[in-house]
């Protein structure tokens, strides 16, 4: 038995499609403007803290834990 296509094309008015496209563009722009990309302070400071973490004195201080 052959498979039947369950999707049927639907004709929509041009103004409906235009409005839907505009709404999607506005939602996308709003999401972009409300989302900030700020660096995480913990990650940003890791390279400078690594200098202290890798010292022998640090290993000695933490060896009993």
C-alpha positions as CSV (number, residue, x, y, z in Angstrom):
1,X,0.0,0.0,0.0
2,X,1.6,3.3,-1.0
3,X,2.1,6.0,1.6
4,X,-0.1,9.0,1.2
5,X,1.2,12.6,1.7
6,X,-0.6,14.0,4.7
7,X,0.5,17.5,4.0
8,X,-1.9,19.6,1.8
9,X,-0.9,22.9,0.3
10,X,-2.7,25.9,1.7
11,X,-3.1,29.2,0.0
12,X,-2.7,32.1,2.3
13,X,-3.3,35.8,1.4
14,X,-0.2,37.8,0.6
15,X,-0.8,40.3,3.4
16,X,-1.0,37.5,5.9
17,X,2.4,36.1,4.9
18,X,3.9,39.6,4.9
19,X,2.6,40.2,8.4
20,X,3.8,36.9,9.7
21,X,7.3,37.6,8.2
22,X,7.3,41.0,9.8
23,X,6.3,39.6,13.2
24,X,9.0,37.0,13.0
25,X,11.6,39.7,12.1
26,X,10.5,41.9,15.0
27,X,10.6,38.9,17.4
28,X,14.1,38.0,16.2
29,X,15.3,41.6,16.6
30,X,13.8,41.8,20.1
31,X,15.6,38.6,21.1
32,X,18.9,39.9,19.8
33,X,18.6,43.2,21.6
34,X,17.5,41.7,24.9
35,X,20.3,39.1,24.9
36,X,23.6,40.4,26.2
37,X,26.8,38.5,25.8
38,X,28.9,39.5,28.8
39,X,32.0,37.5,29.7
40,X,31.9,35.3,32.8
41,X,34.2,36.9,35.5
42,X,35.3,33.4,36.6
43,X,36.4,32.4,33.2
44,X,37.9,35.8,32.4
45,X,40.1,35.7,35.6
46,X,41.1,32.1,35.2
47,X,44.3,32.8,33.3
48,X,45.6,35.3,36.0
49,X,44.6,33.1,38.9
50,X,46.2,30.1,37.2
51,X,49.6,31.7,38.0
52,X,48.9,31.5,41.7
53,X,47.3,28.1,41.5
54,X,50.3,26.5,39.9
55,X,52.8,27.5,42.5
56,X,54.4,24.9,44.7
57,X,53.2,26.8,47.8
58,X,49.6,26.3,46.8
59,X,50.1,22.6,46.4
60,X,51.7,22.4,49.8
61,X,48.9,24.4,51.4
62,X,46.2,22.1,49.9
63,X,47.9,18.8,50.4
64,X,46.0,17.9,53.6
65,X,42.6,18.4,52.2
